[in-house]
Amino acid sequence: MVLSAGEIGFLREAGRWAVGDVSNHSTGYCPDVSSWSAVARALDDVELGRPSGFTHGVVFRRCPDCQEHNIVREEDFVCVFCGSELPEVWNVDPAA
């Protein structure tokens, strides 16, 4: 099971590798911003310095009408494909 996905950038900090930027921007998995806890645990397990949360969190929603995946921008919960309203809670994984 995939707990999160996205993009990550590393930097050298005090002679060690650390995480500089991290996001949940993955259009394949479309993880919720609440998946940060799984990312934080994984980074802590390998003892990498990290930010306290996603440096760029992406809000994904699946349109209940046309089933397309959307990135919500500026809190505009409207499907860019068909114009339908998008739910305010994450709904990308049909099993969730």
Stockholm file with secondary structure:
# STOCKHOLM 1.0

chainA/1-96         MVLSAGEIGFLREAGRWAVGDVSNHSTGYCPDVSSWSAVARALDDVELGRPSGFTHGVVFRRCPDCQEHNIVREEDFVCVFCGSELPEVWNVDPAA
#=GR chainA/1-96 SS CCCCCCEEEEEEETTEEEEEEEECCCTTTCCCGGGHHHHHHHHHHTTCBCCSSCSBCCEEEECTTTCCEEEECTTCCBCTTTCCBCCSSCCCSTTC
#=GC SS_cons        CCCCCCEEEEEEETTEEEEEEEECCCTTTCCCGGGHHHHHHHHHHTTCBCCSSCSBCCEEEECTTTCCEEEECTTCCBCTTTCCBCCSSCCCSTTC
//
